[in-house]
Amino acid sequence: MTSIATVSSRAKTRVLEVHSEIRSAILAGRLAPGERLSPGAIAQDFGVSLGVVREALTRLGEQGLVVSQPQQGFQVIPLSREDLLDLTSTRLDIETLALRRSVQRGDVEWRAQLMAAQYRLSNTPQHLPDDPSALSEDWARAHQEFHHLLLAACGSKRLLDIAENLRDSAEVYRRWSSPMPGPPTRDIAGEHRAIVAAVEAGDEDLAVQALASHIAHTTDVLLQGAV
């Protein structure tokens, strides 16, 4: 006999699976900004109930990747200049706070992991060799891991969750704005090295300044695109 707890656990697992698949599709650019999401069609594709799909979409809404409007249902977050500027301002507030705390509290192990992540990122090609306009998924994963580790020693799960949700929203812009490679004079790897060097020196002010410049520079590039 199946217990209520077992049924509940299975439902939560299915919610997480559907949530993860839709999130990955949004961040990878397989679902376009503003694209409508049909709970019925998603439920049929995954072989799950409408309740499971609606909970997954609601969670994505809480994370800023999906929006829901009365009479219109769910859709992938649309892109706009105003939202990008608001997103950037909020990222600067949250991520610099988390980084400052990480520099203050981070131990040797954290710094070693951060250096390894930065090395991996700098040695991973950003674009596909046969299509310079296409972002490499390996680079995207390495980039996500670097920025996650950068804030990981802040000591606050809530702060980290907020920062991750904001970066997810920023990734949607990165995928759908152009020109993607950015100005040829920009040294993204150098920007990452500067952040890590400041962290290694224990200079929280310089680390925060380097991260803020990195985030703002990315936004400047995106604003030159199609937003």
Number of C-alpha atoms within 10 A of each C-alpha: 3 6 8 9 9 10 11 11 12 12 16 14 13 19 21 16 16 21 21 14 12 22 21 13 13 23 21 17 16 11 18 19 20 14 14 17 19 14 19 13 12 18 17 13 9 14 10 16 16 15 13 23 26 20 16 23 26 18 16 20 17 11 19 17 26 25 21 16 8 6 6 10 12 21 21 24 22 16 18 14 13 10 13 18 15 12 16 20 14 15 22 21 12 16 26 22 16 23 26 22 18 23 26 15 12 20 11 9 9 18 19 12 14 23 20 13 21 24 16 15 22 18 12 17 14 22 18 14 11 7 9 12 14 14 19 17 15 15 19 19 12 21 19 18 16 22 20 18 19 27 26 21 22 21 14 13 11 9 16 19 13 16 23 19 17 20 21 19 21 22 19 22 25 21 19 19 17 17 15 18 17 17 10 6 6 13 11 16 14 12 17 20 17 18 24 20 16 19 26 17 11 15 15 20 14 17 23 22 15 22 23 19 15 18 17 17 16 16 20 12 18 24 18 14 16 13 16
